[in-house]
Every structure is written in C-alpha cells, then in structure tokens.
Amino acid sequence: MRSAHTYSGSLQAAPSPREKAHAALARKAAAAGIVLLRNDNVLPLDPDTSVALLGTGAGRTVKGGIGSGDVNNRANVSIYEGLRTAGVHLTSEDWINYYEALYHGARLAWKDKILDDATKVENPFDAYAANPFVLPQGRPVAMSDLVGASVAIYVISRISGEGKDRTPTAGDYLLSDRETADLRTLNEAGLPLVLVLNAGGPVELTDLLAEYRHPLAVLQISQPGQQGGEAVTDILLGKAVPEGKLTATWAKRYADYPCADTFGACNGDLEKEDYAEGLYVGYRWFDSFGIEPLFGFGHGLSYTTFATVFTALRAGDHGVEVDLTVTNTGDRFTGREVAQLYAACPQTGTAREYRRLAGFAKTRPLAPGESQTVTVAVPAKQLAEFLPGRGAWVIPAGVYTLFAGGSLAEAAPCAHLTVDAEVVLETTHPICPLHHPFGEAGPAAPAMEKAAAAAALDLPAFVFAPLSDEVPVPAPVPMADGPVDELVPMLYGNITQGASTLGSAGIRVPGSAGETSEALEASRGVPSLIMADGPAGLRLRQSYQVDPADGSVIPTGVLGSLENGFLDEPRHLEGADTYYQFCTAFPVGTALAQSWDPALLEEFGRAIAAEMAEFHIDLWLAPGMNIQRHPLCGRNFEYYAEDPLLSGLMAAAVTRGVQTDGTRGVTIKHFACNNQEDHRMGVDARVSEQALREIYLRGFEIAVKTAAPAALMTSYNRINGVQAANNRDLCTVVARGEWGFDGLIMSDWNTTVPADGSEPWRCAAAGNDVIMPGNPHDDADIRAALADGRLAETDVRACAGRLMAMARRLTANR
C-alpha cells in the first residue's frame, strides 16, 4: 500500500523525457485532427512566403476549453510561435505586439471580476463558469499591417467550457463586428487568405465565404492542445498533409439546425428541453430533410485527392464486412484518407433517417498513384431500428443501400443488401417513460423518396441474413459483507471540509478531482481510488509545496486549481520543497475525433495511462462522449461527434489505450443526455425512448460492450423527470442488465448539493454506486433511508461491493 508520505510529482522543474515524448504525440495528434474545409490552391504555403498573421488567436491560440476539461500544463505554443520558429517572415509584428498588451489587460480585468463575483456565491467555481474569459478584440487591421505580405492568415478563436452554453450572437457563434470589418479589409487588399478557426464548435461563415473575392483556404483546427501552433505550422507549410474530417455538421445558417429557437436559453426556458427533433440529430436532419449544409459531416480536404470504390462484401460475425479500395489520385503529396460507409435503410413508415454512418476505416499514408484496400466492419445493429412499442431492436426486411466515399456528401451508392425477413436482434425493457409528451419529428418525406430511389438503382446485390445479437449476461454482483453500517461510507467520496468542488477535493494528489472513501482502508484493506479530470489530459495542480514542519501539502482553493493558478496563486513558503506535476495538454475530444483514427486515440490513451501512473491516478474522469446534439452546447469541445457510432468507437479506442495493463481505468461520461450546460443540474431532457436508445445511449453501449471501461459517470440533468444519478432504468436496467456493464458507476460532482438535485439514498437504490466528491448530508440521508426501509440493505451491499472490488483490482500493484 502506498505510504501517505509519498508525494506525487517530481522535485525537478526541468522538462522530463516523458513530457518531451508526449509533446511530440500532442503535435502529431493535433495535425491529424485539423480539417481543411476549403482550399483555392492557397495551401500549402511556400516557406519563403511573407505572411501577415492577424486575429485573436494568432499569438494567443486557444489550446482547449475551460472547466474540468482544462489542463494545467507547462506551456503552450501559439501559431505565432510556430511560424516564427519555422522561419516564416511575418509582416504584422506590430499588430501582434499591440494585441499582446490588450490581452494581458483583459486577463487582469477578468481576474478582478471573478474574484469579486466569487465573494457573492457559495461555490467559487460558479463565478468562474458564469464568466468565461472572452478574448479581446484587437485593433482594426490596417493596410500597413499588410505591407510586404503575399498572404494573410487570420485566426478566429473562441473559448467555451463547463457550466455555460454558447450563444447565437456576434463574437460567439457569429462573427464579431471587428472580425467582419477585418476580413473586409483583407478582401479589399486583395490578398489570398487563410482563415484559421480555433474554436471547439462551428462559427457561421456563409456570408464571408460568399463575399471573399480572392483565393481562400479555411482550416478548422478546433482547440489543438499545447503544441497546436506547431501542428498548424506543419499543415500550413505542407510538412503534414491534412487528413482530418468533420465530426459535426456546419450549417449555412444557425436557423437551419433543429431546435434552433428552443435550445437552452434561446426560448427563455431552462427548466426543460424537448428533444423534438427525435433521432434526426446532426447530419441525419440535414440529409433526411434535404437541407444543404455549409460543410457536411465527414467533410475534409487534403493536399491530394482520393478515389474510393467498392470491392467486395461478405458476411462477418454478427454483421457484414465491406472492402473498399482507396487510391491516391494526386501527383504530388502522400496522404491518408478516411473511407466512409453509409447505409440507407428501408423506410418503414416510422421516423427513420435517410442515411446513417455504418462504418469507416482509415488508410495508411498513400503515395501518389498508390492504392489500399481497407475493410469496413458493419455490425448488424448498425442496420437496426429500435421499436418502443415492441421493446425490441429490429432489422426490417427490405433493401439496404450502401454508400461509400470520403464524406457523406461524396458517398456514392455502391451495393445493395437485401434482408428477406425481419430479424429481432434483441428485446429490451421499457425505460425512462415520457411523462410530458411533445411533438416529435416524424417520418421525413424527402428521406423516404431518396431511399426508394437508391433501392431501385442497379448495383451489386447481396442477401444478408443477420443473426440475433449475443445477449450480455450481467456479471455477478460482488456483495460486500460485514455490518451494513460500516459500508455506508463506501457510497460517497472522501469529504473534505470547504473543498468539495471541482478540482480541489483530492487529498493525496494535489489538484486531483477527488477520492473514494478511505473509511475501510485500515480495517479491511480497501484503498481509496484517486481521480483526475480530463478529457484532454490530466488536470492536476501544476506544482505544490510541502510544509517542512509537518509534511502537509500547502493547500489552495477551487480557483487556485484553475487556469494554472492565475486566479488565486498558492501561498509560497520559503524553504519548502516544491513538487512539479506537468501534465500534457493534448487536443480536445472533438479535435482528436476529427482524425477518425482509432489507432491514434488508443496511442493517446496509452500516454494518458503513463501520466496516471506517474502521478498516482487510478481513475481518469474521461473520455467525455455525449452527442453533440446542438452547436451551442458549451461543452461540445470535450465530446467526439454528433454520431453515436463514431463517438462509441473513439471512446472505446481511448479506453483500450488507458486500460492496457489493467491498473488504470477510464470513466466514460456523462450518462446521459448532458447536451446543455446552462442550468445543467436541473434541466429536464425530455426525449423519446427511440431517440434515447438510438442516439444518446448507443455510443455508451458501444464503448461498454467493446472496451469494458472501468467506470461510468452519471450526468447532472434529469431525463424525463428523473435525475440521472437517481435513474435505475439507466444505471441498473440498461447499463448492467442489458449491456453487461460490471464496472463502477459514480455521480458527477455535487449532484446531491442543490435542493432539487439528486437524493443521496436514491443514488444507491438506482445503482449509482458512489456519490462524488462526498458531502456531509450524504451519509445522514443514506442512513435514514436504510433505517426506515426506503433503501434496501442489498442495494448498499451491492454498491459497496462493486467499489471494493474495483479498488482492489486497480490498486493491486501499489
């Protein structure tokens, strides 16, 4: 067992070999996730090109989102620094320097605002979340900034994060007035333009792209982590060839999205959110109803071109396998392509999208003229629909048309699958009844017409006889023995007075998010599990000191654990040992997923596991894998995609990487429907069972069944009136009963604190094993419910037993 006097981190301040190796991986991953949205032969740039570099993110490139998704890493490389290091001549040094002074002034004013607001709220994090830092606007671009430049690079950046949604306003989803004016100046100057979008989600560009009269390139770099400036420079100069693809649809107009007027605060009602679009989420909406997007799902250009053709189809284990041959048809650049396969399923008269992602595969680097045949596996369930009235996943009889290509828009019909008779894959239990019905989108007439036309095409045809799915057998519950009163503390985390909130509830590792109970550590050898936030890397304190008088860690508050201590610098004690915990800030979840490369995400997972081992972390509170239902969700940057298959496969790859040797675990989150940040602890997500199962639970199901994550975190929100942490349908019926999940289920932080929040005893009754980070009233509430019979003793023993088993497994080699 690790000694209480073993400190996390290193006494050496210099960068370690691990830091250097992981920085190289962060750079590679960032480049792989950059999406080239448009290129009028502007890119790649000649290294000798003179560049006017401008825009809010030029010298202050945003590495990631804020809140629990942040990483207190050592340093960040901006686009400005990346280009300068590469020797690119920049003509706009005066603009960059002026902006730097503005930035520092804005940061200090923001700090004062946060500190003042923090005195007026119970939880200082609420002040932080309610006031996300907004990058200041630079001075107007002048013609003098462009003298000597042969190309302009303009960087548009956005910051978003936990606890607050984006807005459909200028400077956020829309271009700001300054950005619009600057881009008009560049248009008048006649320079070719590279527009770099440094944002975790879409920014509306339709008017700009229509008005710009000169060669234009558009790069979506998302929020690319600490080495982002180097990765962007690699792409700009052609040292790396773009290979990223969008994982969410970019509309021409905000109003084109479903629920544009009713999402979150847009209609003034934060108490409920009607998922009226049903299963028509993201590209399913645009594709099914014939709405043309600006940039569609799966879109991404390269410096070369590719052709993808159908080669063969055969039956696989519980699905089909499709061979696609991809050829680099260019004559200059070696590059990688994502072969994407979509299915148009029979329209049965119920709500059904026109096409859905059926599978994908990424090629190796292909030289000009080189080909590779890749195999795309399509599980049978990817062709199924959920029928609530029958409580079953069903593959209807009929013709299924497969489409192959480098994006949804490019995908061409390539083969037919015929299912002669309906197949019931699996039966389910009714869950999460909808108590407040609303008008949900029904069958889409354009989808039915297009599917019928596709089914009539003369294509290679195959008969498919799908097999029923293997039904997972729930794992035996490791019931804890001994007096039940002793087990109650296992049901909530270590309670730390005054520090039971984000990022500061950990005791043994400074800056860790929290720990499970150590109440039975001495008496029964059940160690506490130490947890750290994610998902772009571990979020710990960058450094801390140990008081030589008593060996205790000199503490800091909630604000001190954020923004590298900028908001509340820790007390410095002369002569005390300083320990350093420099974790790597990798690209955010969306940027990683834009690589469409499970092998890369598995490599990223292994790197996270190495840092977990170095800093004594048992459970990583990631990956985040909620569906990007709407572009205004403030936390979309943490999540992978608007598609459940892509989300599930990415999360599974990360899980396999982190859990390679069985000594570290992931915590997939937030289960489920955490698709809104405003009023996230109280909003009621009202969703039909079909949409819930096909869209919002499906990615979790894929991750659980294919990668066996150690833990799962419930969300704050209600689902059809029931708090997720109190929802037995989710925790016990679905996750454990239907999917066979045998890991630990924990709450999100402080879900039981609000008066209308989750009830502690109901967490245990639902199968939410542990309430994190633990609050004083949790114990009393659970004991009272146990005493009067509302909470069964078997539920307490089951929750405690699962935690004790997980703790012993993950800490066996301590």
N, C-alpha and C positions, 0 to 999 in steps of 0.2 A: 504494500500500500504506500502511495506517495506521501512523504512527510509534509506536514503542514508548513514546514520552514523551507520547502523547495519553491524558489521564486521562478515565475515564468519570464522568459526573455533572456537577454544577454547583457553583460556589463560592457560589451564592446559596441561603440557607436558607429563604427565603420560598416559599410555595406558588406553583408556576408555573401559567400558563394551562392547560397540559396536565393538571396534577393536578386542577384545578377541573372541567375538562370531563369527565375520566374519573370523578371522584367522582359527577357527575350521572348518568353512564351506569351506574355501580355501583348507585346508588339505584334507577334505573329497572329494572335487571335484577333486583335483589333483590325489588322489589314484584311483578314479573311471575312470579317463581318461588314466591311464597307461596301455600300451598294452604289454603283454607278447608274444613276437614274436616266441621265441623258448625256450625250456627247456628240457635239457637232464638230468632230475632229480637232477639238481643243486639247484633249489629253491623249497621251502623256505629254508633259512639258519637256522641252529641251533643258538640260541642267544649266545652260548658259542664258536662259530666258530671264529678263528683268521683270520682277513681279511687284505690283502694288498690292500689298496684303492689308486688308481692312476688315472691319466688323468686330462685333463684341467678343467673339470667340477667337480672334486671331492670336492675341497674346494671353488670353485667359480662357483657353479651351476647357470646356466643362467635361470633367472625367467621368462623372456619374451623378446619380440622383442623391437626394438628401434623406435623412432619417436613418432607419435601421439598415438601409441599403448602401450607406456610405462606408468608406474605408479610410482609416486614419493612416495612410501610407506615408512614406518618407518624402516624396516629391513627385511632381507631375511635369511632363514635357508638353509644352504648348505647340501649336502649329508654327508659331513664330520661331520658337527654339529649334524645332525640327528642320525648318527650311534654312535657318542660319547655319546650323551645324552641317547641313548638306552642301553649303557653299552657294546657295541661291542668292542672287543680288536682289535686295529689297529696296524699293524706292520710297517706301512710306514710313520710314523710321520716326519721323516727327509725329505722325498720326498715332503710331503705336505708343510712343512715349507719353503723349498727351492723354491717351486713354488709360495708361497705367496709373497716372496721378488721379484721374477720375475714379478709377476702380478702388484704390486704397481709401479715398474719402468716403465712397459709398459703403464700403465694408465697415468702417468705423461708425458711421451713422446707423447702419443696420444693427450693429452690436449694441449700441446705446438703446435702440428701440426694443430689442429682445430683452435686455436686462431690465428695462423699465416694465415691460409687459409681464415679465416673469414674477414680479412682486405682486401682481394682481390676480394670479391664478394659483391653484393648488399644485398643479403639476407643471414645472418649468418647461417641459417638452411641448406642452400645448401652446405656449407662447412662441416657441421655435417653429412648430408646424404651421401655425396660423400666419406666420410672416416669412415665407420663403424668400431668400435673397434674390433680388431681381438685378441682373446685370445692367449697369448704367449705359445709357446711350452715348456713344462717342460724339465728338464734334462732327458737323457735317463734312462729308468728303468733298474736297476741293480739287480743282483741276491741277493745282500744284502738287498734290499727293501722287499724281499720275505721270508726272514728267519723267520721261526716260523709260516708262514701263511698256512692255509689249503685251502683257496680260494682267488682268486683275483677278485676285482671289478675295471673295467676300464671305465672311464666316458669320452665319446666323446661329446664335446659341440660345438655348432655353434651359432653365432649371426647374425641376419639379420634384415632388417627393411625397413621403408618407404624411398622411393627415390632411392633405388639401388637394383638391382637383384642379385641373387646368380650366381655363375659361375660353369661350369663343370670341375673344376680343383682341384688339390690336396690341402687339407686343407679346402675345402668347400664341394661341392657335393661328391668329392672323399676323401678318407683317406689321411692325410698328410704323408710325409715320416717318420716323428717321430712316428706318431700313428702306422704306418705299422711296423716299427722297434720294438716298444714297444710290440706290440701284438705277434711278432715273438719270442721275448724274453720270454714272458709268455708261449707261446706254447712249447718252449724248456724246460722251467722249469717244465712243466707237471702239472700245477695246473688247477683245474676246474676254469672256467672263467665266470663271469657275466659281459656282455657288456651292458653298460647303454648309451643310445642315447639321449642326451639332446639337441635336435635340433628341429626347427619348421617344418622341412620337411625331406625328405629322404636323407640318406647318403649311397653310394654304398658299399655293404658289401659282394658281391658274392664271391670274392676270399678268403676273410678271413674265411667265413663260410665253404668253401670247404677245406681249409688248416688246420683248427684247429683240432688237433688230440685228444683232451681231452674233458670231459663233458663241455657243453657250454649252457649258458642261455643268451637271448637277451631281454632287456627291452627298449621299446620306451616310454620315459617319456615326450616327447615333451618339452615344456617350461612351467613348472608346477606352476608358481606363487611363492609367498613369503614363503609359507610353504612347498615347494617342497621337501626339504631334509627330512622332517618328513614323507611325504607321501611315498617317495621312501623307506625309512626305514620300514614303515609299510608293504609294499609289500615284501621287501626282507626278513623280519623276519616272514611273514605269519600272521601278525596282521590284515592285509587286504588281501583279495583274489583278484587277478587280474580279472577285468571284462571289460576292455576296448577293443575296436575293431578299426582297422584302418579305416580311412575315405578317404584314398587315396592309390592308388596302388604303391607299391615299385617294380621297375623293377630290373631285374638281371643286366642289363647294361643301362647306360644312353641312348645309341643309340636306345634302344627298345621303347622309348617314341616317340609319333608322333611329328613331327616338331622339333626333337632334334637339327638338324643342322641350323634351321632358327629362333628359338625363340630369341627374343630380340637382344642382341648384338652378338649372335653366328654367324650370317651371315654379320655382319657389317652394317646392315640397321635398324636404329632405327626410321625411318620415317613411316614405315608401318609394319603391322603384319598380314599376311594372315592366317586365321584360316582354313587351308587346310584340317585338319582332320575332319571338319564338326561336326557332332554330335558324332563322335567316340572319346569322351573325357574320359580319365582315364580308368576305368575298361572296358568301352564299347569298347575301342580299343583293349585291350589285349584279352578280351573274344570273340570278334567278329572275330578277325583275327588269333586266335589260338596261341598267344604269351604268353608263360608261365612267370608269374612274379616271383619275389623272395618271396614277401609277398603280397597277393592279398587283394582286397577291402573287408572289413568286417572281416578280419582275426584277431584273438586274442585268446590266450590260457588262461587256468585257472589252478588252483592247483587241480581242479577236472575235471570231464568230463560230457558231457551232450548229451542227445539224443532228437531230435526234430522230431515229427511225425505229419502228417496231421490228423485232427479230423473231421472237418466239414466245409461246405461252404454254405453261404446263401446270398441272395440279401440284400443290405443295401440301405440307402438313397444315390442315385446317385453313386452307386458303389457296391462292394461286401465286405463281411466280412468273414475272414478265421480264423478258430480256429486251433491253433497249441498246442499240448501238449508237454511240455518240462520236462524232467526227469533228475535229478542229478544221474548219473550212477556211481559216485565215491563212496569211502567208508570212507573218512576222512574229507574232507573240505565242508563247506557250501559256496555256491557261487551263482552268478547271471549270467544268460545267456541272450543274445540278439537273439530272434527268428527272423530271416530274411526271407523275402519272395521276390522272384524274378519272373518276367514274361518274357517268350519268346513269343513275339508277331508274328503274321503271317508276313512272308517276302513278300512284295508286289511288289518287283522289284525296289523300291527306296532305298536310304540309310536308313538302319534300323539296330540297334544293335541286337546282339543275345539275350541278356537278359538285363533287367533293374530292379533296385530296385523298388518293388511295394509297400512295407510297412514293418514295423518292430514293435516289442514290446519287452520290457524288463521285465524279470520276477522279482518277489520278491526274497530275499535270499532263496535258496532251500537247505535243509539238504540232506545228502546222502540218496538216495532212494526216496526222495520226488518229487512230480510232480506238475505242474501248467499248466492249460490251459489258454492261452492268446489269445486275439482276435486281429487280424491284419486287419485294415480297409484299403481297396484299393479303392480310388476314381476312378471313371470311366476315368478321364482324365489321370491317370497313365497308361492306356492302349491305349491311343490315339497317333496319329502322326499328325504333322502339315503339311499340303499340301499347299505350297506357291501358286501354280498355281490356286488353288481353294479358297485361302484365308480362310481356314477352319481347325478346329481340328476335325479329323475323327477317328472313331473306325472301322477299316476294318472288314468285315466278315471273319470268319475263326476260327481256333483253337488256343487258348492261353494256353500255358503250364505253370503251376505254379511250382516253385522250392522252397523248404523250407530247412533251416539248420542254422548253426551258423556262416556261412560266405558264400561268393559267391562260393568259391571252394568246400565247403562241401554241398552246397544246392543240394538236390536231387529232381527229378520230383515227384510231389505228386498229381496233379489233372489237369484236362483239363477244360477250359471254352470255350464254343462254342458260337460265335456270328453269328446268322443266316443271318443277313442283315446289311449292312453298316449303321452306325449311325453318323450323323453330330452333334457333340456336340455343337459347336458354330462357328459362322462366324466372321471374323476379317477384319480389314482394312490393306491394304499394308503399310509396314513401312520400313524405312531405306534401300532404294534401293541400290543395289550393283553396283557402277559405274565402278569398276575395277575388272571384273571377273577374277577368278583364278581357277586352277584345284583343285576341292574339292573331297575328297574321296567319292566314290560311293558305290553301294551295295557290301557287303562282302560275297564272295562265301562260306567261312567256316561257317559264321553265317547262311546262307540260308540252308546249308546241315544239320547243327546241329539242327536248328529249325524244319526242316522237320522230322528228326529222332525223336525228342522229341514229336512232334504232333502224331506220329504213335504208341507211347507207350500205353500199356494197363493200364490206370489209371482211377480213379473215374472221371466221366464226368458230367458236369453241363451246362445247357443252360443259357446264360446271355443276357438279353435284356436291355442294358443301356439306360438311359433317357438322353435327352439333358440337358446340364447344365443350371442352372438359370443364366440369363444374368444380371450382376450387373447394377443397374440404377445409373448413375452419380449423385452425390449429388448436390443440388442447389448451385450455386456459391454465396458466401456472398459478393456481390459487395459493395465496400467501397463508401460512399457518401462524399460530401464536395468538395471543389476546388481540381482539379486533381493535381495542383502544390504542394499542401500540402502533397499529398500521395506519391510523388516520393521518399522521404527518407525512406519509408517503404520497398523499393525494394532493399536495401542494408543494411549491418550491421553498427553499430557504428564505425565511422572512428577514429582511434587513431593514432596520428602522430608518425611515426617511430616504430610502434609496430603492424603492420597489418600482422603478420605472425603467424606461428604455435605456439600455446600455450601461447601467450602473448597479445592477442588482447582484452581479457576480462578486464573490468574496475571494476565492483562491487565485483567480486570474484577473488582474485589474482591467476594467473595461469590458469584461465578458458580460453577456446579457443576463445570466442567472444560473442557478444550480438547482438540481433536485435536492430533496431533503437529505441531511446527514444524520437524522434522528436515530437511525439504526446502524450507523457506521461502527460505533464502538461495540455495541452489544451483539450485533448479528452479522457484521462484516459487509454491510450494504453501502458501498461508497456513493457519494453524490455524483451526478453527471454534470459536467461543466459545459455550458453552451455559449456559442458566439454567433452574432448576427452575420448576415450575408446580404445579397447573393453574389456580389461582385468581388468577394474576398472577405476574410475575417475582419470584423470590426472590434478592435481592442483599443486600449489606450496606447498611444504612440510610445510613451515612456512613463515611468513612475519611480518614486523614491521609497526607500525603506528606512524607517526611523531606527537609527542605531541603538536608541535607548531600550526599545522593547521588541524590535524586529517586525513591527507592524507596517503595513503599507500606508503611506500618507494618502488619504482619500481625496476624491474630488466628487463634485455633484453631477447631476444629469448634464448640465450644459458643458461641463468640463470634458465630458466624454464625446462631445460632438465637435466637428469642424477642427480637428487637431488641437483642441484646447483653446481656440481663438476666442470663444465667448467667455470662458472662465478659466484662466490659466491656473494650473495647480500650484499650491504653495511649494516653494523651493526651500529645502533645508540644507544649509551649508554643511559639508562633510558627510552627507548621507549617500549611500550607494544609489546609483541610477541604473535602472534596468530598461532596456530598449525592446520594443515589440513592433518592429516594422513589418507589417503585412503588405501583401501585394494588392493593388487596386487593379483588378482585371476589368475588361469591358463589361458593361451591364448585360443583363439577361437578353434583352432584345438584340443587342449587338452580337452576342455570342450565337444566338439562334439564327441570325441573318447569314451565318456561314453555312447553314444547312449541313453541318459536318459532325455527325455523332462521334467520330473518332477524335476530333479536336476537342469536343466537350468532355469526352472521357479523359483526355490528357489534362485538361483544365481541372477536372475532378481529382486526379491524382496529385496535382500541385496543391490543391486545397488541403488534401489529406496530409501532405508533408508539412504544411504550416500548422495544421491542427496538432500533429504530433509534436512539433517544436514548441508550441505554446500550451500544451496540455489541455486541448479542447476535445471533448468527447462527442458532442452533437453540434453540427452546423445547422443553423436555422435557415436553411435554404435547401434546394432551389425553390424560388417563387415560380409558380406555374399556373396562375389564374389566367383565364381567357381575356385577351384584350377586346372586350366587348365594345368599347366606345373609345374614341381617341382622346377624350378629356380626362380619363381616369389618371389621377396624379401619380399612380404607382405603376403605370404600364411599362416603364423602362425596366422594372425588375422582372417582368414576365416575358415569355418567349414569343407568343403568337396569338393570332385570332383563331387559329385552327387547333382542335384538340389532338389530332394525330401528331402534328409537328411538335406541339407542346409536350405531349407524353413521351415521345421518343427522345427529345432533347433532355428532359428531366431524367429519364432512365439512363441515358449515357453519363450524365454527371454523377448520378447515384452509383453506377458501377465503378466509376473512377474513384470516388471518395471511399467507397466501402470495399476496395480491392482486397485488403488483408483482414477485414472483419473487426478491426479495432477502433474504427471511427464510423460515425453514422450521419446521414443527412436527415433533414426534417422537411419533407415536401409540404408546401403551404400555398394559399390559405384555403382550407377546406370548409366551405366552398362559396362561390359567388361573391368573392371580395373584388368587385368590379367598380367600386366607388369609394373615394376617400373622405369626402365631406360627410360628416355625421356617420362615420363608418361603424361606430359602436352601437348605433341604434336603428339604422336604416333597415327596412324590411324588403328584401329582394323577393319579389313575387314572380314566380316562374312556374311554367307547366312542367309536369314530370317528364314529358318527352324532351323538351329543351334542356332540362336539368341533366338528364341522363346522356343525351346525345352530344351536348356541347360542354357543359360546365363540370361534369363528373368524369367524362370519358378520358381526358388526359391523365387525371389521377389514377384511374383504373389501369391504364396502360403502364404507368410507372410502377404501380404496386405489383402487377402481375408479371412484369418482365424484369424488374430490377430489385424488388423486395427492399424498399427503403426502411431504415431503422425506425423512423418516427414520422408522424404526420401532425400538423398543427391546424387546429380549427380556426375559423375566421371570427371576426367580431360580429358581423352582421346577422340579422335574422334571415331565415329562409322560410317563406310562407308563415311568418309569425313566430317561429321558434329560433332562439339563439343557437348558432351553430354548435357551440360548446355544450349546449343542453339537448342536442338533437340526436336521440337514439337511432333514428332512421339512418342518419349519415354514419355515425361512429360505429354502431353495432350491426345494424341490419345490412347496410351496403358494404362498408369497408371490411368488416370482419366476416360477416355471414356470406355475402355474395362474392367478394373478391379474395377472401382468404388472407387478409392482412393480419399478420401476427406481431406487429411492432407496437410501439408506444404511441399513444395519442395524447397530445398536450394542448392547452389553450394558448391563444395569443395573450400577450402581456396585459394584465389588469382587466381582463374581461369581466371579473366579478366586482369591480370597484363601483361603476355607476349604479345609481339606484334602480335603473331599468335594465341593468346588464345581466349577464348570466348568473344563475343561482348556483352557489358552490356545490350543494348536495346534488343538484340535478346534473352537474358535470359528471360526477361519479356514476349516477344512475344511467346516464346516456352512454357511458363507456369512454368518456374523455378522462383518461387516467390521471392526469396531473394538471393542476391549475398553476400557471406561471405568472409572475415570479413568486407568488405566495403573499397573501395579505392577512393581517391578524384576524379578520372576521371569518375567513375561510374555515378555520378549524372549528370555531364555535358553531357555525351553521351546519357543517357536516355532522358533528357530534349530536346536535339537537335532532336532525333528521334521522340519524341512526337510532337514537333513543326512542323516538315516537313512532318508528316503523315506516316512515316515508322512504327511507333509504334501506335497502336490504343489505344484510351483512355479506352476502355472496358478492354483491357489486363492489364493496370495499375490498374484499379479499382478491377479487379479480383485478381491479385496478392496481392495487399494491403489488400483486404477484407479477403482473406484466412489467412494472417498473423495476422490481427487484431482479427479475430475470435479465432485463436489458442492461441494468447497471453492472451486474456480474459479468455479462458477456463482453461488454465494451471495455471494461477495466481489468480484465483477467491478467493482462501483461503489465500492469502498472508497476 
